[in-house]
Every structure is written in structure tokens, then in C-alpha cells.
Amino acid sequence: MEPGVKEYLIRILNTISLSALCLILNITAGIKYELAFIDDKLLWKNVAFYIFLLVSLTGMVLYIIKIWRKPLDFDK
């Protein structure tokens, strides 16, 4: 396999894997441990969960942008 194509496929795999991991972690924490649901009043657990959700989503997006910002060289 050509190195440029291999690098492209690795980027795609890294993007899909990181997105799936972030999604699974946040869904598990939110639904299984009931952190995403605000019942009677807002608790510190809910606030911490939503802060973690925003931080992890922002970190994931910035890392994916960093991965894809480097130009691909298919002529190697």
C-alpha cells in the first residue's frame, strides 16, 4: 500500500475511533449513572457531567482538526 494512502486511512481510523470513544464514554456516564437527567433540582453531579461533556467534545474536535490540518502527500 502506498504511504500516502496508508496515512489517509490511518487518519480516518483515528477520527472514527476517537469519536466513538468519546461518544461511548459520555453516553455511559450520562445514561447509566443518570448524570444527564435533571430530576427535581440541578445537582453538582449534573453540572460536572455537562462541563466534562463540553470539555471532552471541545478536546475531541480540536484534536481532529489538528490531525487533519497537516497536508497529505500522496506522491511519496
C-alpha positions as CSV (number, residue, x, y, z in Angstrom):
1,M,0.0,0.0,0.0
2,E,1.3,3.5,-0.8
3,P,2.4,5.6,2.1
4,G,0.1,8.5,1.3
5,V,-3.0,6.3,1.1
6,K,-1.9,4.5,4.3
7,E,-1.6,7.8,6.2
8,Y,-5.0,8.9,4.9
9,L,-6.7,5.6,6.1
10,I,-4.9,5.9,9.5
11,R,-6.3,9.4,9.9
12,I,-9.8,8.2,9.1
13,L,-9.5,5.3,11.5
14,N,-8.2,7.6,14.3
15,T,-11.0,10.0,13.7
16,I,-13.7,7.3,13.9
17,S,-12.1,5.6,16.9
18,L,-11.7,8.9,18.9
19,S,-15.3,9.9,18.1
20,A,-16.7,6.6,19.1
21,L,-14.7,6.5,22.3
22,C,-15.8,10.0,23.3
23,L,-19.4,9.1,22.4
24,I,-19.4,5.9,24.4
25,L,-17.8,7.4,27.5
26,N,-20.3,10.3,27.6
27,I,-23.3,8.2,26.9
28,T,-22.3,5.7,29.5
29,A,-21.7,8.4,32.1
30,G,-24.9,10.2,31.2
31,I,-27.4,7.4,31.0
32,K,-26.1,4.6,33.1
33,Y,-25.1,6.8,36.0
34,E,-28.1,9.1,35.4
35,L,-25.9,12.2,35.2
36,A,-27.6,13.6,32.1
37,F,-31.0,13.7,33.7
38,I,-32.0,16.6,35.9
39,D,-34.9,15.3,38.1
40,D,-36.1,17.8,40.8
41,K,-33.2,20.1,41.0
42,L,-29.8,20.7,39.5
43,L,-27.1,18.8,41.4
44,W,-23.3,19.3,41.3
45,K,-23.0,15.9,39.6
46,N,-25.1,17.1,36.7
47,V,-23.1,20.3,36.4
48,A,-19.8,18.4,36.5
49,F,-21.1,15.9,33.9
50,Y,-22.1,18.7,31.5
51,I,-18.8,20.5,32.0
52,F,-16.9,17.3,31.3
53,L,-19.1,16.7,28.2
54,L,-18.3,20.2,26.8
55,V,-14.6,19.8,27.6
56,S,-14.3,16.4,26.1
57,L,-16.2,17.4,23.0
58,T,-14.1,20.5,22.5
59,G,-10.9,18.5,23.0
60,M,-12.0,15.9,20.5
61,V,-12.9,18.5,17.9
62,L,-9.6,20.3,18.4
63,Y,-7.6,17.1,18.2
64,I,-9.4,16.0,15.0
65,I,-8.7,19.4,13.4
66,K,-5.1,19.1,14.4
67,I,-4.9,15.6,12.8
68,W,-6.5,16.8,9.5
69,R,-4.7,20.1,9.3
70,K,-1.4,18.5,8.2
71,P,-1.4,18.2,4.4
72,L,-1.4,14.7,2.9
73,D,1.4,13.8,0.4
74,F,0.1,11.2,-2.0
75,D,3.3,11.5,-4.1
76,K,5.6,9.8,-1.7
